[in-house]
Amino acid sequence: MTSARSHFYRLAPLAILLLLALVVYLQQGQDRTGAPAHTLHCADLVAGCLTRFDGREVGLGVVGQLKVLHPFELWVRAPWARRVQASFTMEGMDMGFNLYTLRADNSGVHRARITLPVCVSGRRDWVMTLEIDGLKVRVPFVTQP
């Protein structure tokens, strides 16, 4: 009985971690209503883009060059938003933890300084997921060489 109990206590943390990973995986791409995240195709993030998000206008863009290991500023114009976060992933590839919380300035523009890691395979296709007060929008983009 003692060895069974010991075995259980060794495996319980692993089971909890696997369950949490499953929950996170199932919630990816879902907003707070359970609807899929909206995808915004922005032709030029440096020039910026506008979209309607949960019935409100949102502007977003970057200042600087979109290069890995080269800091750039992400800005999101959503004066009504209380919380804005951005995460960066690649489809089918673990790129580590790339989550940024944007801070609002006096004009309601949320900003963060972003640095993307290098992909060891040489890929440059990214997906930025913006979460604005719990609602999500995915923005695919490609970094410069």
Secondary structure, DSSP 4 states (H G I P E B T S, - for coil): -HHHHHHHHHHHHHHHHHHHHHHHHHHTTB-TTSPBPEE---S-TTT-EEEEETTEEEEEEEES--BTTB-EEEEEE-TT-S-EEEEEEBTTB-----EEEEEE-TTSEEEEEE-PPPPTT---EEEEEEEETTEEEEEEEE---
